[in-house]
Amino acid sequence: MRQRHLSLITSSQWQDYELLDSGNLRKFERFGPHRFIRPEPQAMWHPRTEAKEWQADGIFIPGKLGKNDQEEGEGEGGGWQLSEQLPPSWQLRYQSLRFLARPTPFRHLGFFPEQAAHWDWCANAVKAFTAYHKRPPRILNLFAYSGLASLHAADAGAEVTHLDASKKAVAQAFENRDMCAMQHAPIRFITDDATSFVDRELRRKKRYEGIILDPPKYGRGPKGEFWRIENHLTPLLQKCRQLLSKDALLMVLTIYAIRASSLAAHYALADLFDGMGGSLESGELALEESPLAHEEPKFAEGGAPKRLISQANFARWQSDLAMRGV
Ligand SMILES: C[S@@+](CC[C@H](N)C(=O)[O-])C[C@H]1O[C@@H](n2cnc3c(N)ncnc32)[C@H](O)[C@@H]1O
């Protein structure tokens, strides 16, 4: 198996999302026609533009830090200050996807733009699989939230099982599916606990060619099943490995908000795919600042450098077939 550590990956395909600037522990972003300022504890540098340019339709004001928050470096509390003109939700696009953005109490807007780098990587693998096997690969998206990875994979030709513990998250994924006019796409939506569902699929001898995992630090299944990444991720990964078919295509793991380097995710997947061939890559999913208005070329001479902000660690394995592409 080929292995590559410490890659920094970004998506260059967004039209409706931009990281306009960052600094002073905040980031300034555009989501379609609306601009937002959110806390960004990693932005320990100076903004490229002046404060008067940071005109936003929404600002997230962090809450007071609790004892644990201080240890983790950021608080969970706080809330949005939103302009009265801002609608409760609005439509954005990514390639052929259409979906809703809306400010949530968790500082984000209902999706994670840095994940687009994974969506494109999965789509290439799905197309290569379909061209070779003349059938769609089965992809399981655990912790699938508002569904953009599921919709993107289905649009590329996969048969998708979309699972999340939260009914509300699954309802948002339905909303996004309808917005993409993908009501007839082969996507099965399931509200369940990730580990319970994987156990059940193993008992039923079901198999998948690809698994996407984006687990939170803490969570609850619909019957109150407790999820804590430090305790439950390794056993779940081992079960996911058993769930892969003999034509295994991919596994992608993203980890937000725990104190670990991407090497932890790397070696966890390296154990699983030992002796399988294919390639394993790990590193950080990052957002990259867009060029400033007066800087046309990507690397404008003398222009302000475009900084990257790491948002999550990842590790991803793909088979030799997926790497060959279509
Ligand atoms: C970080 S979000 C995933 C983001 C998503 N992959 C995306 O890119 O939009 C974590 C999701 O895990 C779900 N979750 C939490 N505990 C769970 C559990 N035990 N089983 C399944 N899903 C769970 C939450 O409801 C939430 O939607």
Ligand as a Chemical Component Dictionary entry (heavy atoms), coordinates in Angstrom:
data_LIG
# 
_chem_comp.id                   LIG 
_chem_comp.type                 NON-POLYMER 
_chem_comp.pdbx_formal_charge   0 
_chem_comp.three_letter_code    LIG 
# 
loop_
_chem_comp_atom.comp_id 
_chem_comp_atom.atom_id 
_chem_comp_atom.alt_atom_id 
_chem_comp_atom.type_symbol 
_chem_comp_atom.charge 
_chem_comp_atom.model_Cartn_x 
_chem_comp_atom.model_Cartn_y 
_chem_comp_atom.model_Cartn_z 
_chem_comp_atom.pdbx_ordinal 
LIG C1  C1  C 0  -19.758 16.463 12.303 1  
LIG S1  S1  S 1  -21.427 16.128 11.905 2  
LIG C2  C2  C 0  -21.147 15.390 10.351 3  
LIG C3  C3  C 0  -21.001 16.378 9.241  4  
LIG C4  C4  C 0  -21.250 15.805 7.837  5  
LIG N1  N1  N 0  -20.403 14.660 7.562  6  
LIG C5  C5  C 0  -21.105 16.874 6.773  7  
LIG O1  O1  O 0  -20.043 17.008 6.149  8  
LIG O2  O2  O -1 -22.070 17.629 6.577  9  
LIG C6  C6  C 0  -21.773 14.812 13.029 10 
LIG C7  C7  C 0  -23.126 14.128 12.857 11 
LIG O3  O3  O 0  -23.080 12.929 13.640 12 
LIG C8  C8  C 0  -24.389 12.660 14.111 13 
LIG N2  N2  N 0  -24.270 11.710 15.241 14 
LIG C9  C9  C 0  -23.911 11.944 16.524 15 
LIG N3  N3  N 0  -23.878 10.788 17.252 16 
LIG C10 C10 C 0  -24.234 9.796  16.390 17 
LIG C11 C11 C 0  -24.385 8.390  16.517 18 
LIG N4  N4  N 0  -24.189 7.784  17.671 19 
LIG N5  N5  N 0  -24.725 7.676  15.408 20 
LIG C12 C12 C 0  -24.950 8.297  14.225 21 
LIG N6  N6  N 0  -24.827 9.632  14.043 22 
LIG C13 C13 C 0  -24.484 10.372 15.110 23 
LIG C14 C14 C 0  -24.939 14.029 14.482 24 
LIG O4  O4  O 0  -26.363 14.001 14.500 25 
LIG C15 C15 C 0  -24.345 14.902 13.368 26 
LIG O5  O5  O 0  -25.275 15.075 12.316 27 
# 
loop_
_chem_comp_bond.comp_id 
_chem_comp_bond.atom_id_1 
_chem_comp_bond.atom_id_2 
_chem_comp_bond.value_order 
_chem_comp_bond.pdbx_ordinal 
LIG C1  S1  SING 1  
LIG S1  C2  SING 2  
LIG S1  C6  SING 3  
LIG C2  C3  SING 4  
LIG C3  C4  SING 5  
LIG C4  N1  SING 6  
LIG C4  C5  SING 7  
LIG C5  O1  DOUB 8  
LIG C5  O2  SING 9  
LIG C6  C7  SING 10 
LIG C7  O3  SING 11 
LIG C7  C15 SING 12 
LIG O3  C8  SING 13 
LIG C8  N2  SING 14 
LIG C8  C14 SING 15 
LIG N2  C9  SING 16 
LIG N2  C13 SING 17 
LIG C9  N3  DOUB 18 
LIG N3  C10 SING 19 
LIG C10 C11 SING 20 
LIG C10 C13 DOUB 21 
LIG C11 N4  SING 22 
LIG C11 N5  DOUB 23 
LIG N5  C12 SING 24 
LIG C12 N6  DOUB 25 
LIG N6  C13 SING 26 
LIG C14 O4  SING 27 
LIG C14 C15 SING 28 
LIG C15 O5  SING 29 
# 
